């Protein structure tokens, strides 16, 4: 029965990863479109945060897989 919570957690992590990928694509597009220095800074800040979240989720998935 312990497999079900792991599958649910895995599904949630994979869904979060998909969301972050979409947000990263959008943030990269914003960065590429930006012409103002402040908007470029904002895009870089957003990309940095999203990359950190992405790395965190990847580590969570790896940890979960190592427990299985």
PDB file with SEQRES, HELIX, SHEET and CRYST1 records, atoms N, CA, C and O in Angstrom:
SEQRES   1 A   68  UNK UNK UNK UNK UNK UNK UNK UNK UNK UNK UNK UNK UNK          
SEQRES   2 A   68  UNK UNK UNK UNK UNK UNK UNK UNK UNK UNK UNK UNK UNK          
SEQRES   3 A   68  UNK UNK UNK UNK UNK UNK UNK UNK UNK UNK UNK UNK UNK          
SEQRES   4 A   68  UNK UNK UNK UNK UNK UNK UNK UNK UNK UNK UNK UNK UNK          
SEQRES   5 A   68  UNK UNK UNK UNK UNK UNK UNK UNK UNK UNK UNK UNK UNK          
SEQRES   6 A   68  UNK UNK UNK                                                  
HELIX    1 AA1 UNK A    2  UNK A   33  1                                  32    
HELIX    2 AA2 UNK A   37  UNK A   67  1                                  31    
CRYST1    1.000    1.000    1.000  90.00  90.00  90.00 P 1           1          
ATOM      1  N   UNK A   1       0.813  -1.202   0.000  1.00  0.00           N  
ATOM      2  CA  UNK A   1       0.000   0.000   0.000  1.00  0.00           C  
ATOM      3  C   UNK A   1       0.852   1.259   0.000  1.00  0.00           C  
ATOM      4  O   UNK A   1       0.348   2.333  -0.328  1.00  0.00           O  
ATOM      5  N   UNK A   2       2.116   1.162   0.354  1.00  0.00           N  
ATOM      6  CA  UNK A   2       2.951   2.348   0.384  1.00  0.00           C  
ATOM      7  C   UNK A   2       3.279   2.862  -1.018  1.00  0.00           C  
ATOM      8  O   UNK A   2       3.746   3.992  -1.164  1.00  0.00           O  
ATOM      9  N   UNK A   3       3.042   2.053  -2.045  1.00  0.00           N  
ATOM     10  CA  UNK A   3       3.328   2.478  -3.411  1.00  0.00           C  
ATOM     11  C   UNK A   3       2.375   3.582  -3.871  1.00  0.00           C  
ATOM     12  O   UNK A   3       2.770   4.450  -4.649  1.00  0.00           O  
ATOM     13  N   UNK A   4       1.156   3.557  -3.411  1.00  0.00           N  
ATOM     14  CA  UNK A   4       0.187   4.545  -3.861  1.00  0.00           C  
ATOM     15  C   UNK A   4       0.577   5.971  -3.471  1.00  0.00           C  
ATOM     16  O   UNK A   4       0.549   6.847  -4.335  1.00  0.00           O  
ATOM     17  N   UNK A   5       0.940   6.251  -2.211  1.00  0.00           N  
ATOM     18  CA  UNK A   5       1.362   7.615  -1.887  1.00  0.00           C  
ATOM     19  C   UNK A   5       2.587   8.041  -2.693  1.00  0.00           C  
ATOM     20  O   UNK A   5       2.697   9.204  -3.082  1.00  0.00           O  
ATOM     21  N   UNK A   6       3.510   7.107  -2.948  1.00  0.00           N  
ATOM     22  CA  UNK A   6       4.680   7.428  -3.748  1.00  0.00           C  
ATOM     23  C   UNK A   6       4.265   7.804  -5.160  1.00  0.00           C  
ATOM     24  O   UNK A   6       4.794   8.759  -5.728  1.00  0.00           O  
ATOM     25  N   UNK A   7       3.321   7.061  -5.731  1.00  0.00           N  
ATOM     26  CA  UNK A   7       2.835   7.376  -7.071  1.00  0.00           C  
ATOM     27  C   UNK A   7       2.138   8.724  -7.096  1.00  0.00           C  
ATOM     28  O   UNK A   7       2.310   9.493  -8.042  1.00  0.00           O  
ATOM     29  N   UNK A   8       1.359   9.019  -6.076  1.00  0.00           N  
ATOM     30  CA  UNK A   8       0.674  10.304  -6.004  1.00  0.00           C  
ATOM     31  C   UNK A   8       1.690  11.432  -5.898  1.00  0.00           C  
ATOM     32  O   UNK A   8       1.570  12.453  -6.575  1.00  0.00           O  
ATOM     33  N   UNK A   9       2.687  11.239  -5.047  1.00  0.00           N  
ATOM     34  CA  UNK A   9       3.721  12.264  -4.875  1.00  0.00           C  
ATOM     35  C   UNK A   9       4.495  12.432  -6.184  1.00  0.00           C  
ATOM     36  O   UNK A   9       4.783  13.553  -6.601  1.00  0.00           O  
ATOM     37  N   UNK A  10       4.827  11.318  -6.822  1.00  0.00           N  
ATOM     38  CA  UNK A  10       5.543  11.364  -8.093  1.00  0.00           C  
ATOM     39  C   UNK A  10       4.724  12.100  -9.139  1.00  0.00           C  
ATOM     40  O   UNK A  10       5.259  12.929  -9.876  1.00  0.00           O  
ATOM     41  N   UNK A  11       3.444  11.808  -9.210  1.00  0.00           N  
ATOM     42  CA  UNK A  11       2.562  12.482 -10.171  1.00  0.00           C  
ATOM     43  C   UNK A  11       2.517  13.986  -9.910  1.00  0.00           C  
ATOM     44  O   UNK A  11       2.553  14.786 -10.845  1.00  0.00           O  
ATOM     45  N   UNK A  12       2.440  14.362  -8.640  1.00  0.00           N  
ATOM     46  CA  UNK A  12       2.408  15.787  -8.294  1.00  0.00           C  
ATOM     47  C   UNK A  12       3.717  16.468  -8.672  1.00  0.00           C  
ATOM     48  O   UNK A  12       3.716  17.579  -9.202  1.00  0.00           O  
ATOM     49  N   UNK A  13       4.845  15.793  -8.395  1.00  0.00           N  
ATOM     50  CA  UNK A  13       6.145  16.366  -8.733  1.00  0.00           C  
ATOM     51  C   UNK A  13       6.306  16.509 -10.242  1.00  0.00           C  
ATOM     52  O   UNK A  13       6.823  17.520 -10.718  1.00  0.00           O  
ATOM     53  N   UNK A  14       5.868  15.505 -10.993  1.00  0.00           N  
ATOM     54  CA  UNK A  14       5.964  15.579 -12.449  1.00  0.00           C  
ATOM     55  C   UNK A  14       5.062  16.677 -13.012  1.00  0.00           C  
ATOM     56  O   UNK A  14       5.430  17.352 -13.974  1.00  0.00           O  
ATOM     57  N   UNK A  15       3.895  16.853 -12.422  1.00  0.00           N  
ATOM     58  CA  UNK A  15       3.003  17.927 -12.852  1.00  0.00           C  
ATOM     59  C   UNK A  15       3.636  19.287 -12.548  1.00  0.00           C  
ATOM     60  O   UNK A  15       3.554  20.211 -13.358  1.00  0.00           O  
ATOM     61  N   UNK A  16       4.261  19.403 -11.387  1.00  0.00           N  
ATOM     62  CA  UNK A  16       4.940  20.649 -11.021  1.00  0.00           C  
ATOM     63  C   UNK A  16       6.100  20.915 -11.982  1.00  0.00           C  
ATOM     64  O   UNK A  16       6.326  22.056 -12.384  1.00  0.00           O  
ATOM     65  N   UNK A  17       6.827  19.870 -12.345  1.00  0.00           N  
ATOM     66  CA  UNK A  17       7.939  20.004 -13.285  1.00  0.00           C  
ATOM     67  C   UNK A  17       7.431  20.508 -14.639  1.00  0.00           C  
ATOM     68  O   UNK A  17       8.059  21.364 -15.264  1.00  0.00           O  
ATOM     69  N   UNK A  18       6.314  19.984 -15.077  1.00  0.00           N  
ATOM     70  CA  UNK A  18       5.716  20.411 -16.344  1.00  0.00           C  
ATOM     71  C   UNK A  18       5.316  21.887 -16.277  1.00  0.00           C  
ATOM     72  O   UNK A  18       5.520  22.639 -17.230  1.00  0.00           O  
ATOM     73  N   UNK A  19       4.750  22.286 -15.151  1.00  0.00           N  
ATOM     74  CA  UNK A  19       4.356  23.682 -14.964  1.00  0.00           C  
ATOM     75  C   UNK A  19       5.573  24.594 -14.989  1.00  0.00           C  
ATOM     76  O   UNK A  19       5.557  25.650 -15.623  1.00  0.00           O  
ATOM     77  N   UNK A  20       6.626  24.180 -14.297  1.00  0.00           N  
ATOM     78  CA  UNK A  20       7.838  24.996 -14.257  1.00  0.00           C  
ATOM     79  C   UNK A  20       8.454  25.107 -15.644  1.00  0.00           C  
ATOM     80  O   UNK A  20       8.923  26.180 -16.022  1.00  0.00           O  
ATOM     81  N   UNK A  21       8.462  24.031 -16.405  1.00  0.00           N  
ATOM     82  CA  UNK A  21       8.987  24.083 -17.780  1.00  0.00           C  
ATOM     83  C   UNK A  21       8.225  25.107 -18.609  1.00  0.00           C  
ATOM     84  O   UNK A  21       8.820  25.884 -19.356  1.00  0.00           O  
ATOM     85  N   UNK A  22       6.911  25.099 -18.473  1.00  0.00           N  
ATOM     86  CA  UNK A  22       6.087  26.059 -19.201  1.00  0.00           C  
ATOM     87  C   UNK A  22       6.409  27.491 -18.760  1.00  0.00           C  
ATOM     88  O   UNK A  22       6.527  28.395 -19.588  1.00  0.00           O  
ATOM     89  N   UNK A  23       6.546  27.680 -17.459  1.00  0.00           N  
ATOM     90  CA  UNK A  23       6.880  29.005 -16.937  1.00  0.00           C  
ATOM     91  C   UNK A  23       8.272  29.436 -17.389  1.00  0.00           C  
ATOM     92  O   UNK A  23       8.492  30.613 -17.676  1.00  0.00           O  
ATOM     93  N   UNK A  24       9.218  28.488 -17.456  1.00  0.00           N  
ATOM     94  CA  UNK A  24      10.560  28.799 -17.959  1.00  0.00           C  
ATOM     95  C   UNK A  24      10.506  29.240 -19.414  1.00  0.00           C  
ATOM     96  O   UNK A  24      11.157  30.213 -19.794  1.00  0.00           O  
ATOM     97  N   UNK A  25       9.735  28.534 -20.225  1.00  0.00           N  
ATOM     98  CA  UNK A  25       9.595  28.925 -21.632  1.00  0.00           C  
ATOM     99  C   UNK A  25       9.047  30.338 -21.757  1.00  0.00           C  
ATOM    100  O   UNK A  25       9.514  31.125 -22.580  1.00  0.00           O  
ATOM    101  N   UNK A  26       8.067  30.649 -20.944  1.00  0.00           N  
ATOM    102  CA  UNK A  26       7.479  31.981 -20.959  1.00  0.00           C  
ATOM    103  C   UNK A  26       8.492  33.035 -20.486  1.00  0.00           C  
ATOM    104  O   UNK A  26       8.590  34.115 -21.069  1.00  0.00           O  
ATOM    105  N   UNK A  27       9.234  32.712 -19.435  1.00  0.00           N  
ATOM    106  CA  UNK A  27      10.222  33.653 -18.907  1.00  0.00           C  
ATOM    107  C   UNK A  27      11.353  33.889 -19.916  1.00  0.00           C  
ATOM    108  O   UNK A  27      11.828  35.016 -20.060  1.00  0.00           O  
ATOM    109  N   UNK A  28      11.783  32.834 -20.612  1.00  0.00           N  
ATOM    110  CA  UNK A  28      12.804  33.009 -21.655  1.00  0.00           C  
ATOM    111  C   UNK A  28      12.264  33.882 -22.788  1.00  0.00           C  
ATOM    112  O   UNK A  28      12.991  34.717 -23.328  1.00  0.00           O  
ATOM    113  N   UNK A  29      11.014  33.696 -23.144  1.00  0.00           N  
ATOM    114  CA  UNK A  29      10.405  34.531 -24.182  1.00  0.00           C  
ATOM    115  C   UNK A  29      10.350  35.986 -23.731  1.00  0.00           C  
ATOM    116  O   UNK A  29      10.640  36.891 -24.514  1.00  0.00           O  
ATOM    117  N   UNK A  30       9.978  36.216 -22.466  1.00  0.00           N  
ATOM    118  CA  UNK A  30       9.961  37.578 -21.925  1.00  0.00           C  
ATOM    119  C   UNK A  30      11.352  38.192 -21.975  1.00  0.00           C  
ATOM    120  O   UNK A  30      11.511  39.356 -22.343  1.00  0.00           O  
ATOM    121  N   UNK A  31      12.353  37.410 -21.605  1.00  0.00           N  
ATOM    122  CA  UNK A  31      13.733  37.888 -21.634  1.00  0.00           C  
ATOM    123  C   UNK A  31      14.132  38.263 -23.064  1.00  0.00           C  
ATOM    124  O   UNK A  31      14.732  39.313 -23.293  1.00  0.00           O  
ATOM    125  N   UNK A  32      13.799  37.410 -24.007  1.00  0.00           N  
ATOM    126  CA  UNK A  32      14.164  37.673 -25.398  1.00  0.00           C  
ATOM    127  C   UNK A  32      13.445  38.880 -25.987  1.00  0.00           C  
ATOM    128  O   UNK A  32      13.970  39.537 -26.885  1.00  0.00           O  
ATOM    129  N   UNK A  33      12.250  39.175 -25.490  1.00  0.00           N  
ATOM    130  CA  UNK A  33      11.475  40.319 -25.979  1.00  0.00           C  
ATOM    131  C   UNK A  33      11.825  41.618 -25.280  1.00  0.00           C  
ATOM    132  O   UNK A  33      11.516  42.695 -25.789  1.00  0.00           O  
ATOM    133  N   UNK A  34      12.465  41.535 -24.120  1.00  0.00           N  
ATOM    134  CA  UNK A  34      12.671  42.741 -23.318  1.00  0.00           C  
ATOM    135  C   UNK A  34      13.660  43.686 -23.993  1.00  0.00           C  
ATOM    136  O   UNK A  34      14.690  43.271 -24.523  1.00  0.00           O  
ATOM    137  N   UNK A  35      13.314  44.962 -23.956  1.00  0.00           N  
ATOM    138  CA  UNK A  35      14.178  46.008 -24.504  1.00  0.00           C  
ATOM    139  C   UNK A  35      14.583  47.001 -23.430  1.00  0.00           C  
ATOM    140  O   UNK A  35      15.520  47.777 -23.618  1.00  0.00           O  
ATOM    141  N   UNK A  36      13.894  46.980 -22.326  1.00  0.00           N  
ATOM    142  CA  UNK A  36      14.167  47.881 -21.208  1.00  0.00           C  
ATOM    143  C   UNK A  36      15.051  47.171 -20.191  1.00  0.00           C  
ATOM    144  O   UNK A  36      14.856  45.986 -19.919  1.00  0.00           O  
ATOM    145  N   UNK A  37      16.006  47.875 -19.638  1.00  0.00           N  
ATOM    146  CA  UNK A  37      16.938  47.280 -18.670  1.00  0.00           C  
ATOM    147  C   UNK A  37      16.203  46.718 -17.454  1.00  0.00           C  
ATOM    148  O   UNK A  37      16.558  45.645 -16.964  1.00  0.00           O  
ATOM    149  N   UNK A  38      15.191  47.422 -16.965  1.00  0.00           N  
ATOM    150  CA  UNK A  38      14.441  46.938 -15.797  1.00  0.00           C  
ATOM    151  C   UNK A  38      13.674  45.658 -16.117  1.00  0.00           C  
ATOM    152  O   UNK A  38      13.588  44.755 -15.285  1.00  0.00           O  
ATOM    153  N   UNK A  39      13.125  45.585 -17.311  1.00  0.00           N  
ATOM    154  CA  UNK A  39      12.402  44.375 -17.705  1.00  0.00           C  
ATOM    155  C   UNK A  39      13.363  43.202 -17.900  1.00  0.00           C  
ATOM    156  O   UNK A  39      13.027  42.058 -17.591  1.00  0.00           O  
ATOM    157  N   UNK A  40      14.545  43.490 -18.407  1.00  0.00           N  
ATOM    158  CA  UNK A  40      15.558  42.445 -18.555  1.00  0.00           C  
ATOM    159  C   UNK A  40      15.954  41.921 -17.180  1.00  0.00           C  
ATOM    160  O   UNK A  40      16.058  40.711 -16.980  1.00  0.00           O  
ATOM    161  N   UNK A  41      16.174  42.830 -16.234  1.00  0.00           N  
ATOM    162  CA  UNK A  41      16.503  42.418 -14.859  1.00  0.00           C  
ATOM    163  C   UNK A  41      15.392  41.564 -14.257  1.00  0.00           C  
ATOM    164  O   UNK A  41      15.660  40.558 -13.600  1.00  0.00           O  
ATOM    165  N   UNK A  42      14.151  41.969 -14.485  1.00  0.00           N  
ATOM    166  CA  UNK A  42      13.014  41.214 -13.953  1.00  0.00           C  
ATOM    167  C   UNK A  42      12.967  39.819 -14.571  1.00  0.00           C  
ATOM    168  O   UNK A  42      12.685  38.841 -13.879  1.00  0.00           O  
ATOM    169  N   UNK A  43      13.243  39.727 -15.869  1.00  0.00           N  
ATOM    170  CA  UNK A  43      13.230  38.423 -16.540  1.00  0.00           C  
ATOM    171  C   UNK A  43      14.351  37.539 -16.010  1.00  0.00           C  
ATOM    172  O   UNK A  43      14.151  36.343 -15.795  1.00  0.00           O  
ATOM    173  N   UNK A  44      15.533  38.121 -15.798  1.00  0.00           N  
ATOM    174  CA  UNK A  44      16.656  37.353 -15.259  1.00  0.00           C  
ATOM    175  C   UNK A  44      16.323  36.855 -13.853  1.00  0.00           C  
ATOM    176  O   UNK A  44      16.620  35.709 -13.514  1.00  0.00           O  
ATOM    177  N   UNK A  45      15.715  37.699 -13.044  1.00  0.00           N  
ATOM    178  CA  UNK A  45      15.321  37.319 -11.693  1.00  0.00           C  
ATOM    179  C   UNK A  45      14.302  36.175 -11.734  1.00  0.00           C  
ATOM    180  O   UNK A  45      14.403  35.217 -10.967  1.00  0.00           O  
ATOM    181  N   UNK A  46      13.331  36.285 -12.628  1.00  0.00           N  
ATOM    182  CA  UNK A  46      12.317  35.233 -12.757  1.00  0.00           C  
ATOM    183  C   UNK A  46      12.959  33.924 -13.211  1.00  0.00           C  
ATOM    184  O   UNK A  46      12.633  32.857 -12.690  1.00  0.00           O  
ATOM    185  N   UNK A  47      13.869  34.003 -14.178  1.00  0.00           N  
ATOM    186  CA  UNK A  47      14.561  32.799 -14.656  1.00  0.00           C  
ATOM    187  C   UNK A  47      15.375  32.146 -13.550  1.00  0.00           C  
ATOM    188  O   UNK A  47      15.404  30.921 -13.432  1.00  0.00           O  
ATOM    189  N   UNK A  48      16.024  32.951 -12.756  1.00  0.00           N  
ATOM    190  CA  UNK A  48      16.824  32.414 -11.654  1.00  0.00           C  
ATOM    191  C   UNK A  48      15.948  31.653 -10.658  1.00  0.00           C  
ATOM    192  O   UNK A  48      16.292  30.550 -10.233  1.00  0.00           O  
ATOM    193  N   UNK A  49      14.827  32.245 -10.296  1.00  0.00           N  
ATOM    194  CA  UNK A  49      13.910  31.591  -9.366  1.00  0.00           C  
ATOM    195  C   UNK A  49      13.332  30.309  -9.934  1.00  0.00           C  
ATOM    196  O   UNK A  49      13.236  29.301  -9.234  1.00  0.00           O  
ATOM    197  N   UNK A  50      12.949  30.343 -11.193  1.00  0.00           N  
ATOM    198  CA  UNK A  50      12.379  29.149 -11.830  1.00  0.00           C  
ATOM    199  C   UNK A  50      13.421  28.040 -11.960  1.00  0.00           C  
ATOM    200  O   UNK A  50      13.111  26.867 -11.757  1.00  0.00           O  
ATOM    201  N   UNK A  51      14.650  28.411 -12.295  1.00  0.00           N  
ATOM    202  CA  UNK A  51      15.707  27.398 -12.382  1.00  0.00           C  
ATOM    203  C   UNK A  51      15.977  26.767 -11.018  1.00  0.00           C  
ATOM    204  O   UNK A  51      16.252  25.571 -10.932  1.00  0.00           O  
ATOM    205  N   UNK A  52      15.901  27.558  -9.964  1.00  0.00           N  
ATOM    206  CA  UNK A  52      16.072  27.015  -8.612  1.00  0.00           C  
ATOM    207  C   UNK A  52      14.946  26.047  -8.266  1.00  0.00           C  
ATOM    208  O   UNK A  52      15.190  24.971  -7.720  1.00  0.00           O  
ATOM    209  N   UNK A  53      13.712  26.434  -8.585  1.00  0.00           N  
ATOM    210  CA  UNK A  53      12.564  25.550  -8.344  1.00  0.00           C  
ATOM    211  C   UNK A  53      12.698  24.269  -9.151  1.00  0.00           C  
ATOM    212  O   UNK A  53      12.415  23.182  -8.648  1.00  0.00           O  
ATOM    213  N   UNK A  54      13.128  24.393 -10.400  1.00  0.00           N  
ATOM    214  CA  UNK A  54      13.288  23.236 -11.273  1.00  0.00           C  
ATOM    215  C   UNK A  54      14.301  22.262 -10.668  1.00  0.00           C  
ATOM    216  O   UNK A  54      14.057  21.057 -10.607  1.00  0.00           O  
ATOM    217  N   UNK A  55      15.431  22.793 -10.225  1.00  0.00           N  
ATOM    218  CA  UNK A  55      16.458  21.952  -9.603  1.00  0.00           C  
ATOM    219  C   UNK A  55      15.940  21.267  -8.356  1.00  0.00           C  
ATOM    220  O   UNK A  55      16.233  20.095  -8.118  1.00  0.00           O  
ATOM    221  N   UNK A  56      15.172  21.993  -7.557  1.00  0.00           N  
ATOM    222  CA  UNK A  56      14.603  21.426  -6.332  1.00  0.00           C  
ATOM    223  C   UNK A  56      13.677  20.263  -6.655  1.00  0.00           C  
ATOM    224  O   UNK A  56      13.753  19.213  -6.016  1.00  0.00           O  
ATOM    225  N   UNK A  57      12.805  20.440  -7.639  1.00  0.00           N  
ATOM    226  CA  UNK A  57      11.861  19.380  -8.007  1.00  0.00           C  
ATOM    227  C   UNK A  57      12.612  18.177  -8.564  1.00  0.00           C  
ATOM    228  O   UNK A  57      12.262  17.036  -8.262  1.00  0.00           O  
ATOM    229  N   UNK A  58      13.634  18.419  -9.370  1.00  0.00           N  
ATOM    230  CA  UNK A  58      14.440  17.308  -9.900  1.00  0.00           C  
ATOM    231  C   UNK A  58      15.063  16.518  -8.749  1.00  0.00           C  
ATOM    232  O   UNK A  58      15.041  15.287  -8.757  1.00  0.00           O  
ATOM    233  N   UNK A  59      15.614  17.218  -7.767  1.00  0.00           N  
ATOM    234  CA  UNK A  59      16.205  16.535  -6.606  1.00  0.00           C  
ATOM    235  C   UNK A  59      15.159  15.744  -5.838  1.00  0.00           C  
ATOM    236  O   UNK A  59      15.442  14.643  -5.365  1.00  0.00           O  
ATOM    237  N   UNK A  60      13.951  16.289  -5.707  1.00  0.00           N  
ATOM    238  CA  UNK A  60      12.873  15.579  -5.018  1.00  0.00           C  
ATOM    239  C   UNK A  60      12.497  14.298  -5.773  1.00  0.00           C  
ATOM    240  O   UNK A  60      12.269  13.255  -5.161  1.00  0.00           O  
ATOM    241  N   UNK A  61      12.436  14.385  -7.084  1.00  0.00           N  
ATOM    242  CA  UNK A  61      12.096  13.215  -7.898  1.00  0.00           C  
ATOM    243  C   UNK A  61      13.180  12.152  -7.761  1.00  0.00           C  
ATOM    244  O   UNK A  61      12.877  10.970  -7.597  1.00  0.00           O  
ATOM    245  N   UNK A  62      14.443  12.571  -7.829  1.00  0.00           N  
ATOM    246  CA  UNK A  62      15.543  11.613  -7.680  1.00  0.00           C  
ATOM    247  C   UNK A  62      15.504  10.939  -6.315  1.00  0.00           C  
ATOM    248  O   UNK A  62      15.719   9.732  -6.207  1.00  0.00           O  
ATOM    249  N   UNK A  63      15.229  11.718  -5.274  1.00  0.00           N  
ATOM    250  CA  UNK A  63      15.149  11.169  -3.921  1.00  0.00           C  
ATOM    251  C   UNK A  63      14.011  10.176  -3.821  1.00  0.00           C  
ATOM    252  O   UNK A  63      14.168   9.103  -3.240  1.00  0.00           O  
ATOM    253  N   UNK A  64      12.874  10.524  -4.379  1.00  0.00           N  
ATOM    254  CA  UNK A  64      11.712   9.645  -4.352  1.00  0.00           C  
ATOM    255  C   UNK A  64      12.008   8.348  -5.100  1.00  0.00           C  
ATOM    256  O   UNK A  64      11.637   7.267  -4.642  1.00  0.00           O  
ATOM    257  N   UNK A  65      12.671   8.452  -6.245  1.00  0.00           N  
ATOM    258  CA  UNK A  65      13.014   7.253  -7.020  1.00  0.00           C  
ATOM    259  C   UNK A  65      14.027   6.380  -6.306  1.00  0.00           C  
ATOM    260  O   UNK A  65      14.002   5.157  -6.450  1.00  0.00           O  
ATOM    261  N   UNK A  66      14.909   6.987  -5.546  1.00  0.00           N  
ATOM    262  CA  UNK A  66      15.902   6.180  -4.818  1.00  0.00           C  
ATOM    263  C   UNK A  66      15.267   5.419  -3.655  1.00  0.00           C  
ATOM    264  O   UNK A  66      15.808   4.411  -3.200  1.00  0.00           O  
ATOM    265  N   UNK A  67      14.122   5.901  -3.177  1.00  0.00           N  
ATOM    266  CA  UNK A  67      13.419   5.228  -2.077  1.00  0.00           C  
ATOM    267  C   UNK A  67      12.558   4.075  -2.585  1.00  0.00           C  
ATOM    268  O   UNK A  67      12.199   3.177  -1.824  1.00  0.00           O  
ATOM    269  N   UNK A  68      12.232   4.106  -3.871  1.00  0.00           N  
ATOM    270  CA  UNK A  68      11.347   3.075  -4.431  1.00  0.00           C  
ATOM    271  C   UNK A  68      12.039   1.759  -4.609  1.00  0.00           C  
ATOM    272  O   UNK A  68      11.425   0.796  -5.069  1.00  0.00           O  
TER     273      UNK A  68                                                      
END                                                                             
